[in-house]
């Protein structure tokens, strides 16, 4: 598996309860972090979550309140 690059997208539309656990699960994978990126798409700001995202080099996309289909498209 040479030059493998994966994008893991975690979406959280009005869901804060399990986002940290989901992100931690992705961060703790055995695959080397230079082989994948993590993108978190959410429609809210939350200091604890945003700090975790920044500390772990996760790309964050803050999406406005839209219908779910448009939100997932972003």
C-alpha positions as CSV (number, residue, x, y, z in Angstrom):
1,X,0.0,0.0,0.0
2,X,2.2,2.7,-1.2
3,X,1.1,6.3,-1.6
4,X,-2.3,5.6,-0.1
5,X,-4.2,8.7,0.9
6,X,-7.7,8.6,2.4
7,X,-10.1,11.3,3.4
8,X,-12.2,10.5,6.4
9,X,-15.2,12.9,6.7
10,X,-17.1,13.1,10.0
11,X,-20.3,15.1,9.9
12,X,-22.1,16.4,12.9
13,X,-25.3,18.2,12.0
14,X,-26.7,19.4,15.3
15,X,-25.0,16.4,17.0
16,X,-22.5,17.2,19.8
17,X,-23.0,14.1,22.0
18,X,-20.6,11.7,20.3
19,X,-18.5,13.8,18.0
20,X,-15.4,13.8,20.3
21,X,-15.6,10.0,20.5
22,X,-16.0,9.7,16.7
23,X,-13.0,12.0,16.1
24,X,-10.9,10.2,18.7
25,X,-11.7,6.9,17.0
26,X,-10.4,8.2,13.7
27,X,-7.3,9.8,15.3
28,X,-6.4,6.5,17.0
29,X,-6.3,4.3,13.9
30,X,-3.2,2.2,13.4
31,X,-2.7,3.6,9.9
32,X,-0.1,6.3,9.9
33,X,-1.5,9.8,9.9
34,X,0.5,10.7,6.8
35,X,-1.8,8.3,4.9
36,X,-5.1,9.9,5.7
37,X,-6.7,13.2,6.6
38,X,-9.7,13.9,8.8
39,X,-12.3,16.5,7.9
40,X,-15.0,17.4,10.3
41,X,-18.1,19.2,8.9
42,X,-20.4,20.7,11.5
43,X,-22.9,23.5,11.8
44,X,-22.0,24.8,15.3
45,X,-19.0,26.0,17.3
46,X,-18.1,24.2,20.6
47,X,-14.9,25.2,22.3
48,X,-14.0,21.8,23.6
49,X,-14.6,20.2,20.2
50,X,-12.9,23.0,18.3
51,X,-9.8,22.8,20.5
52,X,-9.6,19.0,20.0
53,X,-9.9,19.5,16.3
54,X,-7.1,22.1,16.2
55,X,-4.8,20.0,18.5
56,X,-5.1,17.0,16.3
57,X,-4.6,18.6,12.9
58,X,-8.2,17.9,11.8
59,X,-9.6,20.1,9.0
60,X,-12.8,21.8,10.2
61,X,-15.6,23.0,8.0
62,X,-18.3,25.1,9.6
63,X,-21.4,24.8,7.5
64,X,-24.4,27.1,7.9
65,X,-27.8,25.7,8.8
66,X,-29.1,24.2,5.7
67,X,-31.4,21.3,4.8
68,X,-29.5,18.0,5.6
69,X,-29.0,17.1,1.9
70,X,-27.2,20.4,1.2
71,X,-25.2,20.1,4.4
72,X,-23.9,16.7,3.4
73,X,-23.1,18.0,0.0
74,X,-20.8,20.7,1.5
